[in-house]
Amino acid sequence: MNYTLSKHALDVIENRGIFLEWIAYTINHPTRKDDISPIESHFFSTITQNDNRCLKVVINMITLVVITVYFDRGMRKRGCK
């Protein structure tokens, strides 16, 4: 999937030490995907390189813009599934 990153996503990637490769992996190989609405989807994947934490990538599916990215503590407890 071709996507762009919002200004907010770029800021949080830098501030939280999230790698672009992790985002691409999560979008292309999610362990879970929640379609919140026709516009917004949430992609989840376990990042083994970061202590098996669960990365959440929120995308506007109309514009294919990554809105935000963060490690979801609540999903880690559930195994990112």
N, C-alpha and C positions, 0 to 999 in steps of 0.2 A: 504494500500500500504506500503510495506517495503521500506525504503529509508535510506540513510546515509547523513550526513552533511559534506560539504566541510570545509576546514580550514577557508575560508572566512566566510562561514555561521556561524560557531562556534564563530568567532570573533565578527561579527555584533550582534549576539544574546546576547552575554555578554555585549557589549558596549551599545546596545539600550534597554536593559531590556526586551527582548522578551522571553516569556516562551515557552518551548518545547510543552506544551499542546496546545498552540495557533497555532503552526505550524501543529501539527497533526490534529487539528480541521479543519484548512483551507484546508489541503490536502484531508481530508475525507468528508468534507461538504462545498465545495466552493459555494459561491453565484454566482461566475463567474469563468470560466476557458477559457483561450485563448491559443490555440495551435499555437504558433508562427512559428514553423517548425516541421518536424518529430522528431526532437531532443529535442526541448525546449517548455515547457508549463509553463504558469503563472496561479497560483491559487490565488483567492481573497476571503476574508471573513471579515465581520464586527466583530470586537472584542469588545463586550459590556463591558468587564472588563477594557478596556483602552479607555474610552470616545468615544465609537463607531467608533474608527479609523479603516481604511481599511488595513488589513495585506495582503501583496503580497509575495508569495512564488514562486521562480523561480526554476524549476526542469529540470535537464537533464533526459529525459524520456528513454534514452538508458541505462544509468548506474544507474538511480534512485538516483542521487545525488542532494541534495538541493544546488543550486549554491549560492543563496543569499536570504535574507529575510529583508523586511522593511515595514514601514507604508507609504503607497502611498497617499500623500496629494491630488493629482489630482483625485484619485478615491473616496476619501471621499466626495468630492463635488457632485459626481454623485451617492452617496449612495452605492458604492461598487458593482454596478450592471453593 
